[in-house]
Amino acid sequence: MHYDYCYNNHMNDNDQYLNSKRGGIRQGAGRRNGTGKFREPTTVLRVPASQTTVIKDFLIAYQRKKLTVDIDAVIDFEWPKLNTPPINLLLYSSKVSAGFPSPAEEHVEKRLNPNDFLIDQMDATFFVTIQGYSMMDVGLLPNDKAVVDRSKQASIGDIVLAVIDGEFTIKTLSRNKDGSPKLLPANSTGAYSPIEIKEGMNFEIWGVVTGSFRRFK
């Protein structure tokens, strides 16, 4: 799934309404608050003409820094090792909340190969390391390994690995009312904001997250 948003921005010029013979500014005319490049209300500010480029560059850098925080990029792309002997571990049919399960033979249901459990398609699967806490509410914590399958078609509600302007991130795929995509964090603290895929962004989904694993010791 690939989205590539490259549009030219045009500022609304209310002066045309001030000079209009139709009675001035119309109620509700112009761009709605929160729908422009910065997704928040804007105001007119007079600056020296010589500083226009400097201020534009500052605003672009500000938006890029804010986006980087929300992206919460992942690291360490790793492929599964090939031609490794399967490891079949005992899978107990009884559920045990703590402690070591009884080794009684009647409780052993079958043997489980962890690779078979985690990986659906070996040649399309890779692992990435989680860095931050943007997806902690779905159990993805720093240093966890997320399992990503590139062969699966992403659907709304899936946890996906996406790349935005060259930065990789894991988020839940969603969309706006107008159909444009957005990425949602899973962190109830409010420390991370949804990522709106806006004009000028290069956006692509690299795969669907099918699972994860971690070490405690």
Secondary structure as the mmCIF struct_conf table of DSSP 4:
data_model
#
loop_
_struct_conf.conf_type_id
_struct_conf.id
_struct_conf.beg_label_comp_id
_struct_conf.beg_label_asym_id
_struct_conf.beg_label_seq_id
_struct_conf.end_label_comp_id
_struct_conf.end_label_asym_id
_struct_conf.end_label_seq_id
STRN STRN1 HIS A 2 ASP A 4
TURN_TY1_P TURN_TY1_P1 ASN A 14 ASN A 14
HELX_RH_AL_P HELX_RH_AL_P1 ASP A 15 LEU A 18
TURN_TY1_P TURN_TY1_P2 ASN A 19 ASN A 19
TURN_TY1_P TURN_TY1_P3 LYS A 21 ARG A 22
BEND BEND1 GLY A 23 ILE A 25
HELX_LH_PP_P HELX_LH_PP_P1 ARG A 26 ARG A 26
TURN_TY1_P TURN_TY1_P4 GLN A 27 GLY A 28
BEND BEND2 GLY A 30 GLY A 30
HELX_LH_PP_P HELX_LH_PP_P2 ARG A 31 ARG A 32
TURN_TY1_P TURN_TY1_P5 ASN A 33 GLY A 34
BEND BEND3 GLY A 36 GLY A 36
TURN_TY1_P TURN_TY1_P6 LYS A 37 PHE A 38
BEND BEND4 ARG A 39 GLU A 40
HELX_RH_3T_P HELX_RH_3T_P1 ALA A 49 GLN A 51
HELX_RH_AL_P HELX_RH_AL_P2 THR A 52 ILE A 71
STRN STRN2 ILE A 75 GLU A 78
HELX_LH_PP_P HELX_LH_PP_P3 TRP A 79 LYS A 81
BEND BEND5 LEU A 82 ASN A 83
HELX_LH_PP_P HELX_LH_PP_P4 THR A 84 PRO A 86
STRN STRN3 LEU A 89 TYR A 92
BEND BEND6 SER A 93 SER A 94
BEND BEND7 SER A 97 GLY A 99
HELX_LH_PP_P HELX_LH_PP_P5 PHE A 100 SER A 102
HELX_RH_3T_P HELX_RH_3T_P2 GLU A 105 HIS A 107
STRN STRN4 VAL A 108 LEU A 112
HELX_RH_AL_P HELX_RH_AL_P3 PRO A 114 LEU A 118
BEND BEND8 ASP A 120 ASP A 120
HELX_RH_3T_P HELX_RH_3T_P3 MET A 122 ALA A 124
STRN STRN5 THR A 125 THR A 129
BEND BEND9 GLY A 132 TYR A 133
TURN_TY1_P TURN_TY1_P7 SER A 134 MET A 135
HELX_RH_3T_P HELX_RH_3T_P4 MET A 136 VAL A 138
TURN_TY1_P TURN_TY1_P8 GLY A 139 GLY A 139
TURN_TY1_P TURN_TY1_P9 PRO A 142 ASN A 143
HELX_LH_PP_P HELX_LH_PP_P6 ASP A 144 ASP A 144
STRN STRN6 LYS A 145 ASP A 149
TURN_TY1_P TURN_TY1_P10 ARG A 150 SER A 151
BEND BEND10 LYS A 152 LYS A 152
HELX_LH_PP_P HELX_LH_PP_P7 GLN A 153 ALA A 154
TURN_TY1_P TURN_TY1_P11 ILE A 156 GLY A 157
STRN STRN7 ILE A 159 ILE A 164
TURN_TY1_P TURN_TY1_P12 ASP A 165 GLY A 166
STRN STRN8 GLU A 167 ARG A 175
TURN_TY1_P TURN_TY1_P13 LYS A 177 ASP A 178
BEND BEND11 GLY A 179 GLY A 179
STRN STRN9 PRO A 181 LEU A 184
TURN_TY1_P TURN_TY1_P14 SER A 188 THR A 189
BEND BEND12 GLY A 190 GLY A 190
BEND BEND13 TYR A 192 TYR A 192
STRN STRN10 ILE A 195 GLU A 196
TURN_TY1_P TURN_TY1_P15 GLU A 199 GLY A 200
STRN STRN11 ASN A 202 PHE A 213
#
